[in-house]
Amino acid sequence: MFKFIESFLWIALELTALFVLISFIISLLQGFIPYEKIEIKLAQSNKLLASMIAIFFAFITPFCSCSTIPVVVNMLKNRIPFSITMVFLFASPVLDPTILTVMGVVMGWKVTAIYTIATTVFSITMGFTLDKLGFQKYVKNVVMTGYDDSKQKLNWSYALKETWSLMKSVYPYLLIGAAIGSVIHGLVPSEFIAKWMGHDSWWLIPVAAVVGIPLYIRLSSMIPISQILILKGMALGPVMAMMIASAGASLPEVILLKSIFKKQLVIAFILSVITMSTVSGFIFYLV
C-alpha cells in the first residue's frame, strides 16, 4: 500500500508541475493567435499549404476530442474545404502542446518526435483520402454558433483563468492515469506484462488500437499509464497504438459526430483512426 501511495504521489506531482506550467504558458499566448485570419488563410490557400496550416491550428488549440467538434462545425460553416477540416479533426485531439511536452519529459523526446510526425502525416493522409473518396456528401446541414475569437493579448488573469478551467476538465483524468499507473506499477507483476504483451506478436498492435477507442482514456491519462506499462515490459508498438486510438476517437466524440456527420462518415472516421493508430504502432514496432 505504501509503495502504491509513494508511486502515485511521485507521478502525480511530476505531471501536475509540468501540466500547470505548460498550460499557463499556452493560455498566456492564446490572445496572440489570430483565429479569424487563420480560417481565412485555410479557405484561400492551396490544399497542401492549407493542410499544414490546419496542423498548426490543431497544435495551438489544445482541445480534447469532444471540444474539437464545435470548431469543426464552425470551419464547415465558413466553407473551409472538407479535406482541410478533416485534417484538423484528426490532428486536434492528438497534437496537444501541453501533452506533447509532458510526453517528451516522461517518455522521451525521440518517442514524442516519432509520435508527432506519424500523427501529422496520417491526419493529412486521412483527410485527403476521405475527400478523394467523396465522403463530403455525408456531412449534415447543421448550424452552430462559432467559438469565441476575442483577443486577450498578454492577459495574466485570463491565462490563470484558462489554466484553472483546463485543470478542472483535464486534471481528474491525469490523476486517474497516475492512479492506474501506480496500481500497475505496484500490483501487476512485470513477468505477466512481459509474457503476454511484451513479445513481438504483430496482432497485439491492431488489437490495442481497437481496444483503445471504447476505453475513452484521454491522452493525459494514457501517458502515465503508458510509462508504467513500458517499464513493466509491454512493447512500445501496442502502447502507442492504444494511446493514439483512445485520444483520436473516443465514444463521446463519436456520439457528437453523429449530430453533424451521417453514419457512413462516422464509420469512415472510426476506421481511419484505427488505421492511423495501427500503422503508427507498427512504425514504433519497427523503429
ABEGO torsion letter per residue (X at the ends): XAAAAAAAAAAAAAAAAAAAAAAAAAAAAAAABBAAAAAAAAAABBAAAAAAAAAAAAAABBBBAAAAAAAAAAAAAAGBBAAAAAAAAAAAAABBAAAAAAAAAAAEAAAAAAAAAAAAAAAAAAAAAAAAAGAAAABBBBBBBBBBABBAEBBAAAAAAAAAAAAAAAAAAAAAAAAAAAAAAAABBAAAAAAAAABABAAAAAAAAAAAAAAGBBAAAAAAAAAAAAAAGBBAAAAAAAAAAAAABBAAAAAAAAAABBAAAAAAAAAAAAAAAAAAAAAAAAX
